[in-house]
Amino acid sequence: MAAAMKDAGYFLIVRFWIDAGAEAQVMRWLEGGHVAEVLRQPGFLWCRRLKVAQGGYSMLYGIASREDFDAYQNNKALHDKFNREREPFAQHLRIERFSGEVEFSLEIET
């Protein structure tokens, strides 16, 4: 059973597709430290990976605020590091990113 997720006011969604044969290498990088390093950034609360249609994936990051997201986005040294780490398999990976604030939320009482 997954732990309860802390409330997030902002979200980053990273959709990606991996070419056949490169999936193991990409997943090793993600699970071997990349996701944990992202989550160590101020305001990042949790991450979930979804397997979606046509062999794609989505990473959903819950973030406390837009300000925390902006600080992460403006961390050039961190993004340069991620780009260097991703370089060996970048040609096998297609990535789309989008983000936004929570505009509506509804919870069902159980």
PLY file of the C-alpha trace (Angstrom):
ply
format ascii 1.0
element vertex 110
property float x
property float y
property float z
element edge 109
property int vertex1
property int vertex2
end_header
0.00 0.00 0.00
1.36 3.42 -0.98
1.97 6.03 1.68
-0.43 8.95 1.84
0.62 11.76 -0.45
1.18 15.19 1.03
-0.98 17.93 -0.48
0.69 19.60 -3.41
-0.21 23.03 -4.73
1.81 22.62 -7.92
2.64 19.73 -10.23
5.34 18.85 -12.72
4.47 16.14 -15.22
7.23 14.61 -17.32
5.99 12.39 -20.15
8.57 10.25 -21.89
8.95 7.50 -24.44
11.95 5.18 -24.64
13.16 3.41 -27.78
13.17 -0.38 -27.65
16.40 -1.68 -26.15
17.12 1.43 -24.06
14.45 1.00 -21.39
16.66 -0.79 -18.85
19.37 1.89 -19.07
16.89 4.76 -18.66
15.08 3.09 -15.75
18.41 2.41 -14.00
19.21 6.10 -14.23
15.78 7.19 -13.00
15.53 4.68 -10.15
19.24 4.73 -9.33
19.27 8.27 -8.10
17.76 10.80 -10.51
14.25 10.78 -9.02
15.63 10.87 -5.47
17.83 13.85 -6.37
14.84 15.72 -7.80
12.86 14.95 -4.64
15.63 16.40 -2.48
14.93 19.83 -4.00
13.09 22.24 -1.69
9.32 21.86 -1.90
9.26 18.57 -3.82
6.95 16.25 -1.91
6.57 13.00 -3.84
6.77 11.32 -7.24
4.70 8.67 -8.98
5.53 6.96 -12.29
2.69 5.86 -14.54
2.95 3.45 -17.45
0.78 4.83 -20.24
-0.32 3.76 -23.71
2.08 3.21 -26.61
4.97 2.29 -24.33
5.20 5.68 -22.69
5.54 6.76 -19.10
4.59 9.79 -17.04
6.31 10.99 -13.89
4.03 13.05 -11.68
5.81 15.23 -9.13
3.86 16.92 -6.33
5.41 20.23 -5.31
4.45 22.51 -2.43
4.32 25.74 -4.44
4.97 27.51 -7.72
7.90 29.28 -6.04
9.53 25.91 -5.26
9.03 24.83 -8.87
10.50 28.09 -10.17
13.56 27.68 -7.93
14.04 24.16 -9.31
13.62 25.36 -12.90
16.18 28.13 -12.34
18.82 25.75 -10.90
21.08 25.73 -13.97
23.84 23.67 -12.34
21.37 20.91 -11.46
19.83 20.82 -14.95
23.27 20.84 -16.57
24.16 17.81 -14.40
20.95 15.99 -15.42
21.66 16.74 -19.10
25.18 15.27 -18.80
23.84 12.14 -17.08
21.13 11.69 -19.73
23.46 12.24 -22.68
24.48 8.55 -23.21
20.87 7.59 -23.98
19.32 10.93 -24.98
18.91 9.82 -28.61
16.64 6.99 -27.37
14.42 9.19 -25.24
11.67 11.66 -26.12
10.55 13.93 -23.28
7.69 16.41 -22.81
7.27 18.47 -19.65
4.39 20.53 -18.41
3.43 21.99 -15.08
0.69 23.90 -13.34
-1.06 24.96 -10.19
-3.96 23.09 -8.69
-7.06 24.86 -9.95
-9.68 22.42 -8.64
-9.61 19.51 -6.24
-12.24 17.09 -4.99
-11.85 14.29 -2.50
-14.38 11.58 -1.74
-14.78 10.69 1.94
-14.44 6.98 2.62
0 1
1 2
2 3
3 4
4 5
5 6
6 7
7 8
8 9
9 10
10 11
11 12
12 13
13 14
14 15
15 16
16 17
17 18
18 19
19 20
20 21
21 22
22 23
23 24
24 25
25 26
26 27
27 28
28 29
29 30
30 31
31 32
32 33
33 34
34 35
35 36
36 37
37 38
38 39
39 40
40 41
41 42
42 43
43 44
44 45
45 46
46 47
47 48
48 49
49 50
50 51
51 52
52 53
53 54
54 55
55 56
56 57
57 58
58 59
59 60
60 61
61 62
62 63
63 64
64 65
65 66
66 67
67 68
68 69
69 70
70 71
71 72
72 73
73 74
74 75
75 76
76 77
77 78
78 79
79 80
80 81
81 82
82 83
83 84
84 85
85 86
86 87
87 88
88 89
89 90
90 91
91 92
92 93
93 94
94 95
95 96
96 97
97 98
98 99
99 100
100 101
101 102
102 103
103 104
104 105
105 106
106 107
107 108
108 109
